Protein backbone atom coordinates (compact mmCIF):
# COMPACT_ATOMS: atom_id res chain seq x y z
CA UNK A 1 0.00 0.00 0.00
CA UNK A 2 1.54 3.37 -0.97
CA UNK A 3 2.52 5.71 1.76
CA UNK A 4 0.71 9.02 1.69
CA UNK A 5 2.71 11.72 3.41
CA UNK A 6 0.44 14.38 4.67
CA UNK A 7 2.79 17.31 4.13
CA UNK A 8 1.33 20.78 3.81
CA UNK A 9 1.31 21.92 0.20
CA UNK A 10 1.53 18.48 -1.28
CA UNK A 11 -1.08 17.29 -3.62
CA UNK A 12 -1.76 14.20 -5.62
CA UNK A 13 0.46 13.88 -8.69
CA UNK A 14 -2.43 14.08 -11.14
CA UNK A 15 -3.34 17.52 -9.78
CA UNK A 16 0.14 18.99 -9.98
CA UNK A 17 1.27 21.39 -12.70
CA UNK A 18 3.81 19.71 -14.98
CA UNK A 19 7.41 20.90 -14.73
CA UNK A 20 7.73 21.49 -18.50
CA UNK A 21 7.30 25.08 -19.69
CA UNK A 22 3.71 26.17 -20.25
CA UNK A 23 2.73 25.45 -23.90
CA UNK A 24 1.50 28.26 -26.21
CA UNK A 25 -2.18 29.04 -25.97
CA UNK A 26 -4.04 26.94 -28.56
CA UNK A 27 -5.71 30.05 -29.98
CA UNK A 28 -2.52 32.06 -30.47
CA UNK A 29 -1.73 30.89 -34.08
CA UNK A 30 -5.34 31.51 -35.04
CA UNK A 31 -5.19 35.01 -33.55
CA UNK A 32 -2.04 35.73 -35.57
CA UNK A 33 -3.75 34.68 -38.79
CA UNK A 34 -6.87 36.70 -38.00
CA UNK A 35 -4.77 39.75 -37.19
CA UNK A 36 -2.73 39.47 -40.37
CA UNK A 37 -5.80 38.92 -42.50
CA UNK A 38 -7.38 41.98 -40.90
CA UNK A 39 -4.28 44.09 -41.50
CA UNK A 40 -4.08 42.97 -45.13
CA UNK A 41 -7.78 43.73 -45.67
CA UNK A 42 -7.37 47.18 -44.11
CA UNK A 43 -4.32 47.88 -46.28
CA UNK A 44 -6.16 46.78 -49.43
CA UNK A 45 -9.18 48.87 -48.49
CA UNK A 46 -7.10 51.99 -47.84
CA UNK A 47 -5.13 51.54 -51.07
CA UNK A 48 -8.22 50.86 -53.16
CA UNK A 49 -9.98 53.93 -51.72
CA UNK A 50 -7.03 56.03 -52.77
CA UNK A 51 -7.09 54.52 -56.25
CA UNK A 52 -10.86 55.02 -56.55
CA UNK A 53 -10.58 58.66 -55.52
CA UNK A 54 -7.78 59.17 -57.96
CA UNK A 55 -9.70 57.46 -60.78
CA UNK A 56 -12.90 59.40 -59.99
CA UNK A 57 -10.93 62.64 -60.06
CA UNK A 58 -9.61 61.64 -63.47
CA UNK A 59 -13.13 60.80 -64.62
CA UNK A 60 -14.44 64.17 -63.37
CA UNK A 61 -11.62 65.90 -65.24
CA UNK A 62 -12.64 64.08 -68.43
CA UNK A 63 -16.23 65.26 -68.01
CA UNK A 64 -15.05 68.83 -67.41
CA UNK A 65 -12.92 68.63 -70.54
CA UNK A 66 -15.94 67.43 -72.56
CA UNK A 67 -18.02 70.28 -71.11
CA UNK A 68 -15.39 72.84 -72.17
CA UNK A 69 -15.23 71.32 -75.64
CA UNK A 70 -19.01 71.50 -76.05
CA UNK A 71 -19.23 75.09 -74.75
CA UNK A 72 -16.45 76.13 -77.14
CA UNK A 73 -18.27 74.35 -79.97
CA UNK A 74 -21.43 76.38 -79.25
CA UNK A 75 -19.41 79.59 -78.98
CA UNK A 76 -17.80 78.91 -82.36
CA UNK A 77 -20.91 78.02 -84.35
CA UNK A 78 -23.87 79.61 -82.55
CA UNK A 79 -22.97 83.10 -83.68
CA UNK A 80 -25.77 85.23 -85.13
CA UNK A 81 -25.02 86.37 -88.68
CA UNK A 82 -21.92 84.20 -89.07
CA UNK A 83 -21.65 82.41 -92.43
CA UNK A 84 -22.01 78.67 -91.96
CA UNK A 85 -18.82 76.77 -92.80
CA UNK A 86 -19.95 73.16 -93.29
CA UNK A 87 -16.39 71.76 -93.56
CA UNK A 88 -15.27 73.40 -90.30
CA UNK A 89 -18.51 72.35 -88.62
CA UNK A 90 -18.13 68.71 -89.71
CA UNK A 91 -14.49 68.64 -88.64
CA UNK A 92 -15.46 69.91 -85.17
CA UNK A 93 -18.30 67.40 -84.88
CA UNK A 94 -15.92 64.58 -85.87
CA UNK A 95 -13.42 65.80 -83.29
CA UNK A 96 -16.19 65.81 -80.66
CA UNK A 97 -17.37 62.32 -81.60
CA UNK A 98 -13.83 61.01 -81.25
CA UNK A 99 -13.43 62.70 -77.85
CA UNK A 100 -16.67 61.26 -76.50
CA UNK A 101 -15.97 57.78 -77.85
CA UNK A 102 -12.50 57.85 -76.34
CA UNK A 103 -13.88 59.02 -72.99
CA UNK A 104 -16.48 56.21 -73.00
CA UNK A 105 -13.85 53.59 -73.90
CA UNK A 106 -11.40 54.85 -71.25
CA UNK A 107 -13.94 55.15 -68.43
CA UNK A 108 -12.87 52.82 -65.62
CA UNK A 109 -16.08 53.25 -63.62
CA UNK A 110 -18.59 51.11 -65.49
CA UNK A 111 -21.40 52.95 -63.67
CA UNK A 112 -20.24 56.20 -65.27
CA UNK A 113 -20.36 54.93 -68.85
CA UNK A 114 -24.13 55.49 -69.25
CA UNK A 115 -23.59 59.07 -68.02
CA UNK A 116 -21.00 59.64 -70.74
CA UNK A 117 -23.30 58.02 -73.28
CA UNK A 118 -26.03 60.49 -72.21
CA UNK A 119 -23.58 63.40 -72.59
CA UNK A 120 -22.68 62.14 -76.06
CA UNK A 121 -26.42 62.06 -76.83
CA UNK A 122 -26.65 65.71 -75.77
CA UNK A 123 -23.68 66.61 -77.97
CA UNK A 124 -25.32 64.84 -80.94
CA UNK A 125 -28.60 66.71 -80.32
CA UNK A 126 -26.79 70.06 -79.97
CA UNK A 127 -24.79 69.46 -83.14
CA UNK A 128 -27.91 68.49 -85.12
CA UNK A 129 -29.84 71.55 -83.92
CA UNK A 130 -26.92 73.91 -84.52
CA UNK A 131 -26.34 72.54 -88.03
CA UNK A 132 -30.01 72.97 -88.85
CA UNK A 133 -30.19 76.54 -87.54
CA UNK A 134 -26.74 77.82 -88.57
CA UNK A 135 -27.02 76.49 -92.12
CA UNK A 136 -30.22 78.58 -92.53
CA UNK A 137 -28.79 81.62 -90.76
CA UNK A 138 -31.35 81.34 -87.95
CA UNK A 139 -29.10 81.64 -84.93
CA UNK A 140 -30.15 84.14 -82.27
CA UNK A 141 -28.18 85.31 -79.22
CA UNK A 142 -30.84 83.77 -76.95
CA UNK A 143 -30.40 80.38 -78.63
CA UNK A 144 -26.67 80.33 -77.90
CA UNK A 145 -27.21 81.48 -74.30
CA UNK A 146 -29.92 78.91 -73.61
CA UNK A 147 -27.93 76.10 -75.23
CA UNK A 148 -24.96 76.86 -73.00
CA UNK A 149 -27.21 76.95 -69.92
CA UNK A 150 -28.52 73.49 -70.80
CA UNK A 151 -25.01 72.15 -71.37
CA UNK A 152 -23.82 73.45 -68.00
CA UNK A 153 -26.88 72.05 -66.22
CA UNK A 154 -26.54 68.60 -67.79
CA UNK A 155 -22.83 68.39 -67.02
CA UNK A 156 -23.43 69.54 -63.43
CA UNK A 157 -25.98 66.77 -63.05
CA UNK A 158 -23.53 64.28 -64.57
CA UNK A 159 -20.98 65.30 -61.93
CA UNK A 160 -23.61 64.91 -59.22
CA UNK A 161 -23.85 68.62 -58.50
CA UNK A 162 -27.05 70.53 -57.96
CA UNK A 163 -27.43 73.52 -60.21
CA UNK B 1 -44.34 76.14 -38.54
CA UNK B 2 -47.54 74.64 -39.94
CA UNK B 3 -49.66 73.89 -36.91
CA UNK B 4 -52.23 71.66 -38.58
CA UNK B 5 -49.80 69.54 -40.60
CA UNK B 6 -51.14 70.85 -43.89
CA UNK B 7 -48.63 72.11 -46.46
CA UNK B 8 -48.36 75.85 -46.65
CA UNK B 9 -49.97 77.39 -49.71
CA UNK B 10 -48.60 80.43 -51.40
CA UNK B 11 -50.90 83.38 -51.47
CA UNK B 12 -52.65 83.76 -54.81
CA UNK B 13 -51.84 87.46 -54.76
CA UNK B 14 -48.35 86.77 -56.19
CA UNK B 15 -46.97 89.31 -58.62
CA UNK B 16 -48.01 88.65 -62.22
CA UNK B 17 -45.20 87.54 -64.45
CA UNK B 18 -44.72 88.60 -68.06
CA UNK B 19 -46.05 85.20 -69.10
CA UNK B 20 -49.14 85.49 -66.85
CA UNK B 21 -49.95 88.88 -68.36
CA UNK B 22 -49.78 87.41 -71.86
CA UNK B 23 -51.84 84.32 -71.05
CA UNK B 24 -54.49 86.37 -69.21
CA UNK B 25 -55.32 88.07 -72.49
CA UNK B 26 -56.81 84.89 -73.96
CA UNK B 27 -60.49 85.49 -74.70
CA UNK B 28 -61.76 82.06 -75.72
CA UNK B 29 -63.23 80.36 -72.63
CA UNK B 30 -62.00 76.82 -73.37
CA UNK B 31 -58.49 78.02 -74.15
CA UNK B 32 -58.54 80.35 -71.15
CA UNK B 33 -59.38 77.38 -68.89
CA UNK B 34 -56.36 75.48 -70.23
CA UNK B 35 -54.15 78.52 -69.69
CA UNK B 36 -55.46 78.84 -66.13
CA UNK B 37 -54.67 75.19 -65.43
CA UNK B 38 -51.19 75.68 -66.87
CA UNK B 39 -50.53 78.86 -64.84
CA UNK B 40 -51.62 77.14 -61.62
CA UNK B 41 -49.44 74.10 -62.25
CA UNK B 42 -46.49 76.32 -63.17
CA UNK B 43 -46.92 78.39 -59.99
CA UNK B 44 -47.11 75.17 -57.94
CA UNK B 45 -43.93 73.85 -59.59
CA UNK B 46 -42.07 77.14 -59.06
CA UNK B 47 -42.86 76.95 -55.33
CA UNK B 48 -41.95 73.27 -54.96
CA UNK B 49 -39.34 72.14 -52.47
CA UNK B 50 -37.51 70.02 -55.06
CA UNK B 51 -34.77 72.04 -56.75
CA UNK B 52 -35.14 70.27 -60.07
CA UNK B 53 -38.92 70.83 -60.25
CA UNK B 54 -38.44 74.55 -59.51
CA UNK B 55 -35.60 74.83 -62.00
CA UNK B 56 -37.61 73.13 -64.74
CA UNK B 57 -40.55 75.48 -64.18
CA UNK B 58 -38.31 78.57 -64.25
CA UNK B 59 -36.57 77.43 -67.44
CA UNK B 60 -39.89 76.69 -69.10
CA UNK B 61 -41.29 80.10 -68.18
CA UNK B 62 -38.15 81.90 -69.36
CA UNK B 63 -38.22 80.09 -72.72
CA UNK B 64 -41.93 80.72 -73.22
CA UNK B 65 -41.22 84.43 -72.75
CA UNK B 66 -38.29 84.22 -75.23
CA UNK B 67 -40.62 82.52 -77.70
CA UNK B 68 -43.33 85.14 -77.21
CA UNK B 69 -40.75 87.90 -77.74
CA UNK B 70 -39.41 86.23 -80.90
CA UNK B 71 -35.94 85.70 -79.41
CA UNK B 72 -36.16 81.97 -80.11
CA UNK B 73 -38.48 80.18 -82.54
CA UNK B 74 -40.68 77.09 -82.12
CA UNK B 75 -37.88 74.78 -83.34
CA UNK B 76 -35.59 76.11 -80.63
CA UNK B 77 -38.34 75.84 -78.03
CA UNK B 78 -39.09 72.21 -78.96
CA UNK B 79 -35.37 71.44 -78.86
CA UNK B 80 -35.07 72.85 -75.33
CA UNK B 81 -38.17 70.97 -74.19
CA UNK B 82 -36.60 67.72 -75.41
CA UNK B 83 -33.43 68.57 -73.48
CA UNK B 84 -35.49 69.22 -70.36
CA UNK B 85 -37.42 65.96 -70.78
CA UNK B 86 -34.20 63.96 -71.16
CA UNK B 87 -32.80 65.48 -67.99
CA UNK B 88 -36.07 65.09 -66.05
CA UNK B 89 -36.54 61.40 -66.81
CA UNK B 90 -33.38 60.64 -64.86
CA UNK B 91 -34.64 62.82 -61.98
CA UNK B 92 -38.12 61.22 -61.92
CA UNK B 93 -36.68 57.69 -62.01
CA UNK B 94 -34.52 58.55 -59.02
CA UNK B 95 -37.55 59.60 -56.93
CA UNK B 96 -39.30 57.25 -54.49
CA UNK B 97 -42.21 55.41 -56.14
CA UNK B 98 -44.84 57.38 -54.18
CA UNK B 99 -43.37 60.74 -55.31
CA UNK B 100 -42.94 59.89 -58.98
CA UNK B 101 -46.49 60.65 -60.07
CA UNK B 102 -46.41 64.09 -58.48
CA UNK B 103 -42.95 64.84 -59.85
CA UNK B 104 -44.10 63.81 -63.31
CA UNK B 105 -47.20 66.02 -63.07
CA UNK B 106 -45.09 69.04 -62.08
CA UNK B 107 -42.46 68.49 -64.78
CA UNK B 108 -43.23 66.39 -67.86
CA UNK B 109 -46.97 67.10 -67.73
CA UNK B 110 -46.38 70.87 -67.58
CA UNK B 111 -43.97 70.64 -70.52
CA UNK B 112 -46.62 68.72 -72.47
CA UNK B 113 -49.30 71.36 -71.79
CA UNK B 114 -46.82 74.08 -72.74
CA UNK B 115 -46.02 72.46 -76.10
CA UNK B 116 -49.58 71.47 -77.04
CA UNK B 117 -51.64 74.35 -75.64
CA UNK B 118 -49.56 77.33 -74.57
CA UNK B 119 -47.10 77.61 -77.47
CA UNK B 120 -49.83 77.86 -80.17
CA UNK B 121 -51.47 80.66 -78.16
CA UNK B 122 -48.18 82.56 -77.76
CA UNK B 123 -47.26 82.13 -81.43
CA UNK B 124 -50.67 83.50 -82.40
CA UNK B 125 -49.90 86.58 -80.30
CA UNK B 126 -46.62 87.36 -82.10
HADDOCK unambig.tbl for C-alpha pairs under 7 A between the chains (distance, minus, plus):
assign (segid A and resid 140 and name CA) (segid B and resid 71 and name CA) 6.64 0.50 0.50
assign (segid A and resid 140 and name CA) (segid B and resid 72 and name CA) 6.75 0.50 0.50
assign (segid A and resid 142 and name CA) (segid B and resid 71 and name CA) 5.98 0.50 0.50
assign (segid A and resid 142 and name CA) (segid B and resid 72 and name CA) 6.45 0.50 0.50
assign (segid A and resid 143 and name CA) (segid B and resid 72 and name CA) 6.15 0.50 0.50
assign (segid A and resid 154 and name CA) (segid B and resid 87 and name CA) 7.00 0.50 0.50
